[in-house]
């Protein structure tokens, strides 16, 4: 989901305009015409895990928009003052209430059209009991053949899962970097 454009200067409160800054930058930015402050708009990081119990993967059914009622890996927006790994762990706990051990970094997915980067870690579940938070209707384990592919919330999750299962079949896990248009 694209973040709304900046409308007012955070320093002086005047309406910003989108133009080339006076500093020689070649990209149009939100610039305050009064105090000349440049307001940078940067991508959002979505962080999460691929939690595994035996041959099954944990998915969460969304209780919030966007994509209410669809399945996803436990993931969400990274917060300020946390690392990517800390954010992925926090989201897994918040959305699934899962006990797990964080594993290796698995995928980085660029979603430039909505200004996001999705980052996933592998995770080993320590229990098959979950206590989903308010953002999750249900947390459930799925074998590969039972994944509800037509009910997945986000293409980044589907593509990450496809790469995970392909790696699992070979027994060699790689780091995956790809773009989704």
C-alpha positions as a printed Julia matrix, in Angstrom:
181×3 Matrix{Float64}:
  0.0     0.0     0.0
  1.42    3.35   -1.01
  1.97    5.88    1.74
  0.11    9.19    1.3
  2.26   12.07    0.08
  3.63   14.59    2.55
  1.34   17.64    2.58
  2.87   19.95    5.17
  6.37   20.77    6.33
  7.28   19.05    9.59
  9.4    22.07   10.54
  7.2    25.1     9.87
  3.81   23.67    8.87
  3.52   25.26    5.43
  2.24   23.24    2.47
  5.04   21.47    0.6
  5.44   21.41   -3.14
  6.92   18.61   -5.22
  9.9    19.88   -7.19
 13.62   19.43   -7.64
 15.43   20.58   -4.49
 17.87   23.5    -4.73
 20.79   21.27   -3.67
 21.33   19.71   -7.1
 19.3    16.56   -6.4
 17.91   15.09   -9.63
 14.77   13.57   -8.08
 11.56   15.44   -7.39
 10.99   15.7    -3.62
  8.54   17.25   -1.15
 10.11   20.66   -0.48
  8.85   23.42    1.78
  8.8    26.66   -0.26
  9.11   28.71    2.96
 11.98   27.1     4.92
 13.37   25.03    1.98
 13.35   21.78    4.03
 13.47   18.67    1.87
 11.19   15.87    3.15
 12.39   12.47    1.94
  9.86    9.71    1.33
 11.49    6.31    1.6
 10.34    2.7     1.14
  8.76    0.76    3.98
 10.24   -2.54    5.13
  7.89   -5.47    5.68
  9.58   -8.12    7.85
  8.5   -11.64    8.72
  9.26  -15.32    9.01
  8.62  -18.67    7.39
  7.84  -20.66   10.56
  8.14  -24.43   10.15
  6.97  -27.38   12.24
  8.13  -30.67   10.69
  7.02  -30.57    7.06
  4.43  -27.84    7.67
  4.51  -24.05    7.42
  2.59  -21.71    9.71
  0.22  -19.29    8.0
 -1.98  -16.59    9.51
 -5.45  -15.61    8.29
 -5.66  -11.81    8.28
 -8.13  -10.04   10.55
 -7.27   -6.61    9.1
 -7.2    -4.86    5.75
 -5.71   -5.01    3.29
 -6.71   -8.53    2.24
 -8.93   -9.34    5.23
 -9.59  -13.09    5.5
 -6.66  -14.09    3.28
 -3.66  -16.17    4.35
 -0.13  -14.87    4.83
  3.12  -15.57    6.59
  3.46  -13.73    9.91
  4.89  -10.37    8.83
  4.36   -6.65    9.07
  5.99   -3.26    8.98
  9.35   -2.86   10.65
  9.35   -0.35   13.52
 11.91    2.35   14.23
 14.81    1.34   16.48
 14.64   -2.38   15.69
 16.72   -4.58   13.43
 15.2    -6.56   10.57
 15.54   -9.76   12.64
 13.97   -8.13   15.72
 11.06   -6.91   13.61
 10.51  -10.32   12.02
 10.53  -11.96   15.45
  8.15   -9.35   16.91
  5.69   -9.74   14.03
  5.72  -13.54   14.38
  4.97  -13.27   18.08
  2.29  -10.58   17.59
  0.47  -12.23   14.69
  0.78  -15.91   15.54
  1.71  -16.05   19.22
  4.25  -18.66   18.15
  7.23  -19.92   20.11
 10.12  -20.25   17.67
 13.82  -19.99   17.03
 14.78  -17.49   14.34
 16.81  -19.03   11.55
 18.72  -17.8     8.52
 17.72  -14.88    6.33
 15.79  -16.27    3.34
 14.4   -13.66    0.96
 14.39  -10.0    -0.02
 11.54   -8.96   -2.3
 11.48   -5.52   -3.92
  7.98   -4.17   -4.51
  8.94   -0.8    -6.0
  5.48    0.13   -7.28
  4.18    0.41   -3.69
  7.44    1.56   -2.11
  8.1    -1.57   -0.06
 10.84   -4.13    0.55
  9.74   -7.49    2.05
 12.31   -9.48    4.06
 11.77  -13.01    5.39
 13.72  -15.3     7.73
 13.32  -19.02    8.15
 12.15  -19.97   11.65
 11.85  -23.26   13.53
  8.7   -23.54   15.62
  9.24  -24.89   19.14
  5.58  -25.77   19.64
  2.51  -26.36   17.5
  0.35  -24.24   19.82
 -0.36  -20.65   18.83
 -2.01  -17.62   20.42
 -2.81  -15.27   17.53
 -3.05  -11.54   18.2
 -5.87   -9.21   17.15
 -4.57   -8.94   13.55
 -5.05  -12.69   12.99
 -8.32  -14.65   12.73
 -6.55  -18.02   12.77
 -3.0   -19.4    12.76
 -2.64  -22.86   11.22
  0.01  -25.26    9.96
 -0.13  -26.31    6.29
  1.74  -28.97    4.37
  2.89  -27.86    0.92
  0.06  -29.65   -0.85
 -2.54  -28.04    1.44
 -1.4   -24.41    1.08
 -4.46  -22.34    0.05
 -2.64  -20.76   -2.91
 -5.81  -19.1    -4.25
 -6.44  -17.52   -0.84
 -3.0   -15.98   -0.29
 -3.01  -12.31    0.71
  0.15  -11.17   -1.05
  2.18  -12.26   -4.06
  5.4   -11.63   -2.07
  4.33  -14.38    0.34
  3.3   -16.83   -2.41
  6.56  -16.35   -4.28
  8.62  -16.65   -1.09
  6.82  -19.88   -0.18
  7.37  -21.33   -3.68
 11.11  -20.68   -3.34
 11.13  -22.11    0.19
  9.47  -25.37   -0.92
 11.79  -25.64   -3.95
 14.82  -25.23   -1.67
 13.42  -27.74    0.82
 13.07  -30.35   -1.93
 16.78  -29.99   -2.77
 17.86  -29.75    0.87
 19.89  -26.6     0.1
 18.52  -23.24    1.24
 19.66  -20.18   -0.67
 19.11  -16.49   -0.13
 16.59  -15.22   -2.67
 16.43  -11.68   -4.02
 13.72  -10.84   -6.54
 11.38   -8.11   -7.74
  7.61   -8.11   -7.97
  6.06   -5.57  -10.31
